[in-house]
Amino acid sequence: MNDANSEFRPEAISASDWRQIVQSATDTAIITTNQAGLVTSWNQGAYRLLGWTEEQMLGRTLDRLFEDASQIKREFEEARNQGVGGGTEGWRLKKGGGRLWAVGEMTPIRNPDGEIKGFVKIVRDRTRAKAAEEEAAAERRALEILNRAGSALAAETDLHKLVQIVTDAGVELSGAEFGAFFYNVLNEQGESYMLYTLSGVPMEAFSKFPMPRNTAVFAPTFKGEGIVRSDDITKDPRYGKNAPRTGMPEGHLPVRSYLAVPVVSRTGEVLGGLFFGHATPGVFDERSERGLAGLAAEAAVAIDNARLSQAAQREITERRRVEEALRELNATLEHQVAERTAQLRMNEEALRQSQKMEAIGQLTGGVAHDFNNLLQVIIGNLDTILRNVSDEAPRLKRAANQALNGARRAAALTQRLLAFSRRQPLDPKPLNVNGLVTSLSEMVHRTLGETVAVETVLAAGLWQVEADANELEAAILNLAVNARDAMPDGGRLTIETANAHIDEAYAANYAEVTPGQYVSISISDTGKGMDEEILGRAFEPFYTTKPVGKGTGLGLSQVYGFVKQSAGHVKIYSELGQGTTVKIYLPRLIAAAADSESGIDETIPDGDEEETILVLEDDDDVRTYSVEILRELGYRVVEAHDGPSALRLLERQGRVDLLFTDVVLPGGMTGAQVAEQARDLKPNLKVLFTTGYARNAIIHQGRLDKGVRLITKPFSSADLAARIRDVLDDQL
């Protein structure tokens, strides 16, 4: 029986048919090689996935598909020994440098005898699956970060720690190199100010820069308008539009990728902003935005809760404080009545003392005024005699000079009387007390002698005052001389400045003292001190504890009158055997500092263009400033940064009139050593030192070495011009 289906013999597939089947697999790369690993066929799928044509790959190895060429060798070895090689996913290289994520196997091709005559390599594209897996992993990671941050925020009530948690989580979530959270807080007085936290960089990386302002880049975040993301902020049209930096300040961390998210409370208040940066462009994407938006929402809730907790705690603390104060008031009411009664008696005594000083002041002022009229006649006529007396009458001229000197001393005493009586004409101007004390310190050193050590302690950020600089100098010198006399065996004098506030409680104890802000100048000694009786009369004119001929009793009176006339306050603190401190309080000047010099017309001496000055300064900025000022004045200037280079310049230069050198220099040589060797090269060379230190190689026992000229830093152009001219014109 013949059945058409009883015998079925499949027809053999021809090579042409086989090739057509292989080429039709366009989503899969099917590649064959010979035993040596050289490509013998390359289907359309391989071309579509990898980019090379069959003509480009025939006879070539598959090494170019792998970042590590040893991987293909392992696949061939596994296929020979195990029947299949590869099977692991990984990156494969494409023509032109691209990559795709793929998986593939290598199997041997055998002839009928079972011998291997080649290999077939199958490659399947897994890029989309890989991207989906990474996307899912990223979403899981973001969710874990947000959950972890949310748990930490729920347990934290400290505001600064809370925002640090948010900042750290934001950096981890976005993949930023660094992040910051700028936020507003309230202090105990209810005043708002801005703070920040950092993540990814140390605090020092941003501490030298000011807080961000509402520029075009920052404003949308601080106004709560929405998220700002830029693949390259330096190319953003809003970037670099604001002076003075027109972009990131010098030294700022490099930022190309930029992402900022506002943190807005439930009430719509903008609590702050999260800011993230990366030095590489294009780091942040929509996923970063979504994650940080969720984090910002959690941060807003946590900050609101922390603020409510802090407000409640403040209310509880204040309530407890009021209750405690009430209990203390009830317990100490009788004691407070006694204290208040004693305080009233002290105020009455202070008023009587003030009235007494005022009466004495009126008397001495009247006497001084009349006596000044007499002295004016005497001094005027003596001056006329001196102008007209002949040099041929030396005895008469000498007598007139002696009389004039005596009259001037009498006039000085009269000035002290006028100062005490507050009738001396003052010329108050805006004044930097630190600058005055600094310029006066050298004179105090010389006046007090070697047995008294002088120290100045100058407050940073000292306020300005409005006072007569000459009279303030005289007051400080008077107090310094009094201190020296109280330390016959030597001791220490300290001049200290500070910002001070006189409150109403203190002012109530002293007549004519107004509460407010003051600058205090304290002159302290380690001398004999005073008892209560002397303290009570210390400011009276002509009252002195010094031996006859050793004092006029007008020094403290002059200080008292000057301070009172300047709307200030002066107070003496003293103990027998412990020393004395006199504190001068001058009212703070509330005015623009720029107006203080508007009426000054100083004449700055010019230089001669033939006069040459060598400026030796190791600080580049100070040296540049000094050189520019001197050249503007007309001098010829050469410059050096250390001692050896200055000496080499002196050897080569023809004319050098003056060496202007810092005292402290690098390279093992001081300014004094350079000056000594410079004078060996040029004996007529004049030297002006400058320094920012009170003690150095040219000052010993509180005095400048003999013949040394010094200008202290900081100095103005006028100071430098005048000092240089003085030294150059000195014929000694």
Disulfide bonds with the S-S distance in Angstrom:
none
